[in-house]
């Protein structure tokens, strides 16, 4: 069945999903926020339905984040919330 690879994908942690560049950036997120940031990363992969596209989105400036890089924004709880809100808007086609 074609769902077997998808199930394997779902079992990987966000740090296994990220490329070396994004993994390096994740190290700068405070330990207290790392679980929250990993949830945001999982959401990005789910929204984009493509790991490379999600990584690209997470590591490039975004105009709705005042041209900040999403993964850089995620160094605070408020930043994680902003990135999550933006991803949810993209996921559901809501106005931003």
Residue pairs with C-beta under 8 A, 6 or more apart in sequence:
9 51
13 38
14 26
14 37
14 38
14 39
14 41
14 42
14 45
15 23
15 26
15 38
17 41
17 42
17 45
17 51
17 54
17 55
18 26
18 41
18 55
19 52
19 55
21 55
21 59
22 41
22 55
22 58
22 59
22 71
25 59
25 69
25 71
25 72
26 34
26 37
26 38
26 41
26 71
28 75
29 37
29 71
29 74
29 75
30 75
33 74
33 75
33 76
33 77
33 80
36 74
36 77
36 80
37 71
37 74
37 80
39 84
40 70
40 74
40 80
40 83
40 84
40 87
41 54
41 58
43 84
43 87
43 88
43 91
44 54
44 57
44 58
44 70
44 87
45 51
45 54
46 91
47 54
47 87
47 90
47 91
48 54
48 57
57 70
58 69
58 70
58 71
59 69
59 70
59 71
60 69
61 67
61 68
61 69
62 68
62 69
62 70
62 86
64 86
64 96
65 73
65 82
65 83
65 86
70 83
70 86
72 79
73 79
73 80
73 82
73 83
74 80
74 83
86 96
88 94
89 95
89 96
90 96
